[in-house]
Amino acid sequence: ALKKKTDLCSPNYVLSHMKRLFQGSILLIGLAALIPSCKREPKTEPQSTVVETPPPPKPVYEYGFNLLEYNIVKDTLKQGDTFGALLGAQHISAQKVAEIADLSKELIRPKNFRAGQPYALVYDKKQPDSLAYFVYQPDLLHFIEIKLRDSLAIRRIDRKVTIVEREGGGYIKNNLIDDVMKSGMSFAAAYKLSQIFDYTIDFFHLQEDDKFKIIYDERYVDDTINAGLVRVKAAFFEHKGKPYYAFHFQSDTTKAGGYYDENGNMMKRMFLKSPLDIFRITSHYGMRYHPILHRMKGHFGTDYAAPTGTPIRATASGTVTQAGYGSGNGNYVKIRHDKTYETQYLHMSKIIARKGQHVSQGDVIGLVGSTGLATGPHVCYRFWKNGVQIDPLKEKLPEATPIDGALKPRYMEFVTPLKKQLDAVPYANIQTTETTSDPADTPVDTLPTK
């Protein structure tokens, strides 16, 4: 026992035992490296597949019909198309066509059918073999809807209308119409501008750098389709350094209104400046060398050149005293305006007014031609005062009529802010402002949907 104990405590024994332990530790470390890690992975839930449902298609409407539910075939009237023939081609019986014609006679007048007018055939997708609706569009502002299935029904539907105020200005470089349009404004606005100042400005003698400004309203259908000029609200023209203003003023709700200057004088006067809309003067009043007779001869009129067929206007209201043909005058019309003034219009290609007829200022009395002694299409405009022929371009004609004194304070209050707006309009620039629709012209109801 003592020997065994001594052996256990001997240095050799201890060193030998520690060596065995050290070798065992290395073995355990190596085994640990060979054994896969037992670390527990976090538990994950199985992922489910989410199927997204696409949103339903967005409805698109035409003539108030949802195109998801209806098919629409659009076309335009051709020469010779009739209401009955269009419906008959869709297998609508003659009896039903007659019934529809009677029901729609207040809204659809077959005599007003014109080539180019749009119409549409509307089919229900659930019953595609029979026509559900017939839509006729006589103009841009409204259309007529005829319901054909179940029970007959007809109605007029006004399209959505927006009124846009536009303003602009510019300089004269060529002629009024061209220069107004080059400034970004419409032909209708340019033409109306010429009519407003027709009594005060000689447009045949405009000077370069004469100036103009205009504020006007235009009508748009469905926010995109230009449906034309509503009204010029205010206008300005500077000719030979002299300024001219014009403002539209409506004295009451029953009248269309008129144009007055900044002092309240009516722009409209007894006589227009010319019988044509802005065309050049080729021969003035006085002695001249006659192009056909080849000799000096008195020319007691003013020649306005224009294309054949151009409308000739009565320069003032009056009664037609002569309408016929003369060897030198060609086709002509003569008008007595009052006890003082008479006018005559020569070389017409066609006479429209008739003897004894009362005509208003601006009415078309004939068309430009070259009948009689004429070398080309024009109208020779003659003017009498107290039975003596005179030059109307040099005559001091009756002045403008002032606005009623009782209305003048209201008029001046009305035009003050409009004149301030007009003065602020820059030249050679065009601006727009969208406003509500004009209640006097067209409602702004949106289209009903089916």
C-alpha positions in Angstrom: 0.0 0.0 0.0 2.7 2.5 0.9 4.5 1.6 -2.4 1.3 2.2 -4.4 0.7 5.5 -2.7 4.3 6.5 -3.3 4.0 5.6 -7.0 0.9 7.7 -7.3 2.6 10.7 -5.9 5.8 10.3 -7.8 6.8 13.0 -10.3 7.0 10.5 -13.0 3.5 9.3 -12.4 2.1 12.7 -12.3 3.8 13.8 -15.5 2.6 10.6 -17.2 -1.0 11.1 -16.0 -1.0 14.8 -17.2 0.3 13.8 -20.6 -2.6 11.2 -21.0 -5.1 13.9 -20.0 -3.6 16.4 -22.4 -3.8 13.9 -25.3 -7.4 13.1 -24.4 -8.4 16.8 -24.5 -7.0 17.1 -28.0 -9.0 14.1 -29.0 -12.2 15.5 -27.6 -11.6 18.9 -29.4 -11.0 17.1 -32.6 -14.2 15.0 -32.2 -16.1 18.1 -31.4 -15.0 19.6 -34.6 -16.2 16.6 -36.6 -19.6 16.5 -35.0 -22.2 18.6 -36.8 -23.4 21.6 -34.8 -26.6 21.0 -32.9 -27.5 24.6 -32.8 -31.3 24.9 -33.4 -32.4 27.0 -36.4 -35.2 29.4 -35.8 -38.5 28.0 -36.8 -40.0 29.6 -39.9 -43.7 29.6 -40.9 -44.5 28.4 -44.5 -45.2 31.4 -46.8 -48.6 31.6 -48.4 -48.9 32.9 -52.1 -51.0 36.2 -52.2 -52.9 36.6 -55.5 -53.8 40.3 -56.2 -57.1 40.9 -57.9 -56.7 43.5 -60.7 -58.9 46.6 -60.3 -62.0 46.7 -62.4 -61.6 48.6 -65.7 -62.4 52.3 -65.4 -65.6 53.3 -67.3 -65.2 55.5 -70.4 -68.3 57.4 -71.6 -69.4 58.7 -75.0 -72.7 60.5 -75.4 -73.3 59.5 -71.8 -73.0 55.7 -72.5 -70.6 53.5 -70.6 -68.4 51.8 -73.2 -68.1 48.7 -70.9 -71.8 48.1 -71.5 -72.4 49.6 -74.9 -70.9 49.4 -78.4 -71.1 52.7 -80.3 -70.7 53.0 -84.1 -70.1 56.6 -85.2 -70.6 58.0 -88.6 -71.5 61.2 -90.4 -74.4 62.0 -92.7 -73.8 61.6 -96.4 -75.4 63.5 -99.2 -78.9 62.1 -99.6 -79.1 60.4 -96.2 -82.6 60.5 -94.6 -83.8 59.8 -91.1 -86.0 57.0 -92.3 -83.3 55.3 -94.4 -80.8 55.3 -91.6 -83.3 53.6 -89.2 -84.6 51.3 -91.9 -81.0 50.0 -92.5 -81.1 48.9 -88.8 -84.2 46.8 -89.4 -86.6 49.3 -87.8 -90.0 48.9 -89.4 -91.6 51.6 -91.5 -94.4 51.9 -88.9 -92.0 52.4 -86.1 -90.0 54.9 -88.1 -93.2 56.9 -88.7 -93.9 56.8 -85.0 -90.4 58.0 -84.1 -90.6 60.8 -86.7 -93.8 62.0 -85.2 -92.4 61.8 -81.7 -89.2 63.6 -82.6 -90.6 66.3 -85.0 -90.0 69.1 -82.4 -86.3 68.2 -82.1 -85.3 66.7 -85.4 -86.3 68.3 -88.6 -85.3 66.2 -91.6 -84.9 69.3 -93.8 -82.1 70.4 -91.5 -80.1 67.2 -92.2 -76.8 68.2 -93.7 -73.9 66.2 -95.0 -71.1 66.0 -92.4 -73.3 66.1 -89.3 -72.3 63.3 -86.8 -74.6 60.5 -85.7 -74.1 57.3 -83.7 -75.7 53.8 -83.5 -75.7 52.5 -79.9 -75.9 48.7 -79.2 -76.3 47.1 -75.8 -73.6 44.4 -75.4 -76.1 42.1 -73.7 -78.4 42.3 -76.7 -76.0 43.2 -79.6 -78.4 42.2 -82.4 -80.8 45.1 -82.1 -80.2 48.9 -82.0 -80.8 50.3 -78.6 -80.3 54.1 -79.2 -79.9 56.4 -82.2 -77.9 59.6 -81.5 -78.0 62.6 -83.8 -75.7 65.6 -83.3 -77.0 68.7 -85.3 -74.3 71.0 -83.8 -71.4 71.0 -81.3 -73.5 72.1 -78.3 -76.1 69.4 -78.0 -77.3 66.1 -79.4 -80.6 64.3 -79.7 -81.0 60.8 -78.2 -83.7 58.4 -79.4 -84.4 55.3 -77.3 -85.6 52.5 -79.6 -86.0 49.5 -77.3 -88.8 48.7 -74.8 -90.6 52.1 -75.1 -89.8 54.9 -77.4 -88.4 58.1 -75.9 -86.5 61.1 -77.3 -84.7 63.9 -75.5 -82.2 66.7 -76.2 -79.0 66.6 -74.2 -76.8 69.7 -73.8 -73.1 69.0 -73.7 -70.8 70.3 -71.0 -69.7 73.8 -72.0 -66.9 75.9 -70.5 -66.3 79.6 -71.2 -62.7 80.7 -71.4 -61.7 84.3 -71.3 -58.8 85.2 -73.6 -56.9 88.4 -74.0 -54.1 89.6 -76.3 -52.6 92.4 -78.3 -50.3 93.1 -81.1 -49.1 95.5 -83.9 -50.2 95.9 -87.5 -47.5 94.7 -89.9 -49.5 93.4 -92.8 -53.3 93.6 -92.3 -55.7 93.4 -89.4 -56.9 89.7 -89.8 -53.4 88.3 -90.4 -51.8 90.3 -87.6 -54.5 89.5 -85.0 -54.2 85.8 -85.8 -50.4 85.9 -85.6 -50.9 87.3 -82.1 -52.5 84.1 -81.1 -56.2 85.0 -81.4 -58.9 83.3 -83.5 -60.2 84.4 -86.9 -63.6 85.0 -85.3 -62.0 87.4 -82.8 -60.1 89.2 -85.6 -63.3 89.6 -87.7 -65.4 90.8 -84.8 -62.7 93.4 -84.0 -63.0 94.7 -87.5 -66.7 94.9 -87.2 -66.6 96.8 -83.9 -64.4 99.5 -85.3 -65.9 99.4 -88.8 -67.6 102.8 -88.2 -64.6 104.7 -86.8 -61.4 103.3 -88.4 -60.6 103.2 -92.1 -59.0 99.7 -92.3 -57.9 100.3 -95.9 -55.4 102.9 -94.6 -53.9 101.2 -91.6 -50.3 102.2 -90.7 -47.5 99.9 -89.7 -47.3 99.7 -85.9 -50.9 100.6 -85.3 -51.8 98.7 -82.2 -54.7 96.6 -81.0 -55.8 94.8 -77.8 -58.8 92.6 -77.2 -60.6 90.7 -74.4 -63.1 88.1 -75.5 -64.8 84.9 -74.4 -64.7 81.6 -76.3 -66.9 78.6 -75.8 -65.3 75.1 -75.3 -67.3 71.8 -75.4 -66.0 69.0 -73.1 -63.1 71.3 -72.2 -61.3 70.6 -75.5 -63.4 71.4 -78.5 -63.5 75.1 -79.5 -67.1 75.9 -80.3 -66.6 79.5 -81.3 -66.6 83.1 -80.1 -69.1 84.1 -77.5 -68.5 87.8 -77.3 -65.8 90.4 -77.4 -66.0 92.1 -74.0 -63.6 95.0 -74.6 -61.3 96.2 -77.5 -58.7 98.9 -78.1 -57.2 100.2 -81.3 -54.6 102.9 -81.8 -54.6 104.3 -85.4 -52.3 107.0 -86.5 -51.5 107.7 -82.8 -55.2 108.1 -81.8 -56.6 105.7 -79.3 -60.1 104.1 -79.7 -61.8 102.1 -77.0 -64.9 99.8 -77.3 -66.8 98.1 -74.5 -69.8 95.7 -74.8 -72.7 96.8 -72.6 -76.1 95.3 -72.1 -78.6 97.8 -70.8 -81.1 95.2 -69.7 -81.7 91.4 -69.9 -84.0 91.6 -72.9 -81.5 93.3 -75.3 -78.4 91.9 -76.9 -76.4 95.0 -76.0 -74.0 97.0 -78.1 -70.6 98.6 -78.1 -69.8 102.0 -76.7 -66.6 104.0 -76.4 -65.0 105.1 -73.1 -67.3 108.2 -72.9 -70.5 106.2 -73.5 -70.9 107.0 -77.2 -72.3 104.2 -79.4 -69.7 102.7 -81.7 -72.4 101.9 -84.3 -73.1 104.8 -86.6 -75.5 105.5 -89.4 -73.1 104.3 -92.2 -70.5 101.6 -92.4 -67.1 102.6 -93.7 -67.4 100.3 -96.7 -69.8 97.8 -98.3 -67.2 94.9 -98.0 -65.3 93.3 -95.2 -61.7 94.6 -95.4 -60.6 94.5 -99.0 -58.4 96.9 -100.9 -59.6 100.1 -102.6 -58.5 100.0 -106.3 -60.0 103.3 -107.4 -61.0 106.5 -105.5 -63.7 109.0 -106.2 -62.7 111.7 -108.9 -61.2 112.0 -112.4 -59.3 108.9 -113.6 -58.1 107.2 -116.8 -60.9 104.7 -117.6 -59.4 101.2 -118.1 -61.9 100.2 -120.7 -62.8 103.4 -122.5 -59.2 104.5 -122.5 -59.8 108.2 -121.8 -60.1 110.5 -118.8 -63.5 110.2 -117.2 -65.1 111.2 -113.9 -65.3 108.3 -111.5 -68.1 109.1 -109.1 -67.7 106.2 -106.8 -65.2 104.1 -104.9 -64.0 100.7 -106.2 -63.5 97.9 -103.6 -61.7 94.9 -105.1 -62.7 91.4 -103.8 -63.1 87.9 -105.1 -66.2 87.0 -107.1 -69.0 86.0 -104.8 -67.9 88.1 -101.8 -71.0 89.4 -99.9 -71.9 93.1 -100.5 -73.4 94.8 -97.4 -75.9 97.6 -97.2 -73.9 100.4 -95.5 -77.0 101.7 -93.8 -80.6 100.7 -93.2 -83.1 101.8 -95.9 -85.4 100.8 -98.8 -84.3 99.3 -102.1 -85.4 101.7 -104.8 -83.7 100.0 -107.8 -82.5 96.4 -108.4 -81.6 95.4 -112.0 -79.1 95.6 -114.8 -77.5 98.5 -116.7 -75.1 98.2 -119.6 -72.4 100.1 -117.8 -73.3 99.4 -114.2 -74.0 95.6 -114.7 -76.1 94.2 -111.9 -76.8 96.9 -109.3 -78.8 97.9 -106.3 -79.7 101.4 -105.1 -81.0 102.2 -101.6 -82.6 105.3 -100.2 -81.7 105.6 -96.5 -83.7 108.8 -95.6 -84.5 112.2 -97.1 -80.8 113.0 -97.3 -78.8 109.9 -98.3 -78.8 107.3 -101.0 -76.2 104.6 -101.9 -75.7 102.4 -105.0 -73.7 99.2 -105.5 -72.5 98.1 -109.0 -71.1 95.2 -111.0 -72.7 92.4 -108.9 -72.5 88.8 -110.0 -75.8 88.2 -108.3 -78.5 90.5 -106.9 -80.0 89.3 -103.6 -82.2 92.3 -102.5 -85.3 93.1 -104.4 -87.0 96.4 -105.2 -89.2 97.7 -102.4 -87.5 95.6 -99.8 -86.4 97.2 -96.5 -82.9 96.2 -95.6 -81.0 96.7 -92.3 -77.4 97.9 -92.0 -75.0 95.0 -92.8 -77.6 92.9 -94.7 -76.2 91.2 -97.7 -77.8 92.7 -100.8 -75.7 91.0 -103.5 -72.4 89.3 -104.4 -69.2 90.8 -105.9 -68.8 90.3 -109.7 -67.6 92.0 -112.9 -70.8 92.6 -114.8 -71.1 95.8 -117.0 -68.0 97.8 -117.7 -65.5 96.1 -115.4 -62.0 94.7 -115.8 -62.2 92.4 -112.7 -64.4 91.5 -109.8 -65.2 94.5 -107.5 -68.0 96.7 -106.3 -68.3 100.3 -107.2 -69.9 102.1 -104.3 -71.7 105.4 -105.0 -73.0 107.9 -102.5 -75.6 110.7 -102.8 -76.3 113.5 -100.3 -79.3 115.7 -101.1 -79.3 114.3 -104.7 -75.6 115.2 -105.3 -72.9 112.5 -105.6 -70.1 112.9 -103.1 -67.0 111.0 -101.8 -68.2 109.2 -98.6 -64.6 108.8 -97.4 -64.3 112.6 -97.2 -67.8 113.4 -96.0 -68.5 114.1 -92.3 -71.2 111.6 -91.7 -73.7 111.6 -88.8 -72.0 111.2 -85.4 -72.5 108.4 -82.9 -75.5 108.4 -80.6 -74.6 108.7 -76.8 -75.9 106.2 -74.3 -79.1 107.1 -72.4 -78.2 109.6 -69.7 -80.0 107.6 -67.0 -77.7 104.6 -67.9 -74.4 106.4 -68.1 -73.4 106.2 -64.4 -74.0 102.5 -64.4 -72.1 102.2 -67.7 -69.1 104.1 -66.4 -69.0 102.0 -63.2 -69.1 98.9 -65.4 -66.3 99.8 -67.8 -63.8 101.2 -65.3 -62.3 97.9 -64.2 -62.6 96.5 -67.8 -60.6 99.5 -69.1 -58.0 98.9 -66.4 -57.7 95.2 -67.4 -57.5 96.2 -71.1 -54.8 98.7 -70.5 -52.7 96.1 -68.7 -52.8 93.6 -71.6 -49.3 93.3 -73.2 -48.9 93.5 -76.9 -48.0 90.4 -79.0 -49.1 88.1 -76.1 -52.0 85.8 -75.5 -53.4 84.7 -72.2 -56.4 82.6 -71.1 -58.6 82.3 -68.1 -61.2 79.6 -67.7 -64.5 80.7 -66.3 -68.0 79.3 -65.9 -70.3 79.0 -68.9 -72.4 81.8 -70.1 -75.9 81.3 -68.8 -77.3 83.3 -71.7 -75.9 80.9 -74.2 -75.7 77.3 -73.0 -76.2 75.4 -69.7 -73.2 73.6 -68.2 -74.9 70.4 -67.2 -72.7 67.3 -67.4 -73.9 64.4 -69.6 -76.2 61.9 -67.9 -74.9 58.4 -67.7 -76.8 55.2 -68.5 
